[in-house]
Amino acid sequence: MDINYDRLPSHMQDSARRYMEHGHPVGDFLTFVMENDLCHAFVKADDINTMAMREWAVFLYNAPGKSWGSPEKVREWQAHNGLAGPDNNK
């Protein structure tokens, strides 16, 4: 699956990529985005991410459904190493 990270803020692209591709833990802001917790995401967002919330929504809309949407989905995605899968612990 090809995921486009280009429209996300440049300082967030690597974190988003590591989360999506390998299930790596991320900071508070991105965790709240992936959990679909808008209020907490805005509270933790820096000025750049605040202005980019529409791009984050588009990113999620095009992301695998199993990767985001609730704290449980985020935990499962991380436990299964993201797109790499459970047999690829990179």
C-alpha positions as CSV (number, residue, x, y, z in Angstrom):
1,M,0.0,0.0,0.0
2,D,1.4,3.4,-1.0
3,I,0.8,6.1,1.6
4,N,1.4,9.7,0.7
5,Y,3.1,11.6,3.5
6,D,4.0,14.7,1.4
7,R,1.1,16.9,2.5
8,L,1.8,16.4,6.2
9,P,4.0,19.0,8.0
10,S,7.6,18.1,7.1
11,H,8.6,17.7,10.8
12,M,5.9,15.0,11.2
13,Q,6.4,12.9,8.1
14,D,9.1,10.6,9.6
15,S,7.0,9.9,12.7
16,A,3.9,9.2,10.6
17,R,5.9,6.9,8.3
18,R,7.4,5.0,11.2
19,Y,4.0,4.6,12.8
20,M,2.2,3.5,9.6
21,E,4.9,1.2,8.2
22,H,6.2,-0.4,11.5
23,G,3.8,0.5,14.2
24,H,6.4,2.6,16.1
25,P,5.1,4.6,19.1
26,V,4.7,8.3,18.5
27,G,4.2,11.4,20.5
28,D,1.1,12.7,22.2
29,F,-0.2,14.7,19.2
30,L,0.1,12.0,16.6
31,T,-1.2,9.4,19.0
32,F,-4.4,11.5,19.5
33,V,-4.7,12.0,15.8
34,M,-4.5,8.3,15.2
35,E,-6.9,7.6,18.0
36,N,-9.4,10.1,16.3
37,D,-9.4,12.2,19.4
38,L,-9.8,15.7,17.9
39,C,-10.0,17.7,21.1
40,H,-6.8,16.2,22.6
41,A,-5.0,16.4,19.2
42,F,-5.7,20.2,19.0
43,V,-4.5,20.7,22.6
44,K,-1.2,18.9,21.8
45,A,-0.7,20.4,18.3
46,D,2.0,22.9,17.6
47,D,1.1,25.9,15.4
48,I,2.0,24.1,12.2
49,N,-0.1,21.0,13.0
50,T,-3.0,23.2,14.1
51,M,-3.0,24.8,10.6
52,A,-2.6,21.3,9.0
53,M,-5.5,19.6,10.6
54,R,-7.4,19.3,7.3
55,E,-4.3,17.5,5.8
56,W,-4.3,15.2,8.8
57,A,-7.9,14.4,8.2
58,V,-7.2,13.7,4.5
59,F,-4.2,11.5,5.5
60,L,-6.4,9.4,7.8
61,Y,-9.2,9.1,5.2
62,N,-6.6,7.5,2.9
63,A,-4.8,5.4,5.5
64,P,-5.6,1.8,6.3
65,G,-8.7,1.6,8.5
66,K,-7.0,-0.7,10.9
67,S,-4.3,1.9,11.7
68,W,-6.5,4.6,13.3
69,G,-9.9,5.4,14.8
70,S,-9.6,4.4,18.5
71,P,-7.0,3.7,21.2
72,E,-7.6,0.0,20.7
73,K,-6.9,0.2,17.0
74,V,-3.7,2.1,17.7
75,R,-2.5,-0.4,20.2
76,E,-3.3,-3.3,17.8
77,W,-1.6,-1.6,14.9
78,Q,1.5,-1.1,17.1
79,A,1.4,-4.6,18.4
80,H,1.3,-6.0,14.8
81,N,4.2,-3.7,13.6
82,G,2.0,-1.7,11.2
83,L,2.1,-2.5,7.5
84,A,5.3,-4.5,8.1
85,G,3.2,-7.1,9.9
86,P,3.9,-9.3,13.0
87,D,6.7,-11.3,11.4
88,N,8.7,-8.1,10.5
89,N,9.9,-6.5,13.8
90,K,12.1,-3.8,12.2
